[in-house]
């Protein structure tokens, strides 16, 4: 296709990149407003797009939420690093980086999580695909740090430590939480 001088070239949109941008921004919207705080219209407004544009990429709020959940569970997101950056290999660095990344969004994630499980029975929660996926991803990362036999206990220390930190105004340090978890593997948090 040849364009003459003065003609406007059609806008080329990288559909996948734009979809990922919407997902990244929607994570923040869900964190701020909770799962049930906004409908698709409100989410679209918060994202700065039309409702029809949002529906072009996601057929429902549930589909958008699923995409957001999958995004935050990707290793680069779990550790709070850029997509093409190396993940920490040292156990002490890995757990500290994981805790820092989670700490930065913990209040919002707890809001979303509580919205997500509200009014659901324990069997429904136990069978939920997204919750199982989250557990699996966290346990896999913790398995690398403290071993399979200690991963569940490390997960409890991670979430409990972050909740304690939230409720005591950050008096519990990230390094303290990391040391609790690393003690399970016999490593030191240095």
ABEGO torsion letter per residue (X at the ends): XBBBBGBBBBBBBBAAAAAAAAAAAAAAAAAAAEAAABBAAAAAAAAGBBAAAAAAABABAAAAAAAAAAAAABAAAAAGBBAABBBBABAAAAAAAAAAAAAAAAAAAAAAAAAAABGBBAAAAAABAAAAAAAAAAAAAAAAAAEAAAAAAAAAAAAAAAAAAAAAGGABBAAAAAAAAAAAAGBBBX
